[in-house]
Amino acid sequence: MSRLEVRSLSKRFGGLLAVDGVSFSVEVGECVGLIGPNGAGKTTVFSLIAGEREPTGGSVVLEGRSLDRLAAFRRARLGLARTYQRLEVFPDMTVLDHLLVAQLAHRGSTGVIRDLLGRGRPTQTEIGRATDVLDQVGLADEADRVVASLSLGTCRLVELARALVTSPSLLLADEPSSGLDAEESARLGEVLVRQREAGLAIVVVEHDLDVVAQVCDRAVVMDLGRVIADAPVAEALADPAVRSAYLGVGR
């Protein structure tokens, strides 16, 4: 059984068919790069998988369970985590607090009544889990720093750590290397590779082909809302249709 199955997914915005019958699967411990030119529909596919948009047609299956009609937060509690192309962090919070709040939200323990009863606080287990994840991504020494004082590359790792702290079975990473230099991109790629090797299924939307080659086993290439190739990375990038659509060769 595949960790993720995307089946004939489509999304129409008025007269525009932004996603047109997209299908692919992701296995346990596999990283798939969802790539293609701007406007190909990649981020829309992510939003449909995560439950942030309602599909016009098709379905999403996680570990054999249909996610259709489930809200985004319910999909997250079933094991789906996501990062965003636009950095989504809280500047005045510490690195550690980002991970603790993520765990509280994941177990549904937020709320005024719970806080008044002292039940909305992180447990020692959650603090230990957050500390372990920060160590995994190389941020153990930054735990008590306010995020506003960190570089963009470090903030990207904070966002990734926040996604990983809930022990997801599937990670959707949207342009994780956006705005990073070569050294920061390589560092982030190493973290993703270690997570993949530990059994996490990952789908990456990424324009940096060096990052795709570093972390991905396979590439699913989209153009104009459709999948035009699904193959190992080197094979997919050598496909004439991909070179035309994605690299601009032969246009």
Disulfide bonds with the S-S distance in Angstrom:
none
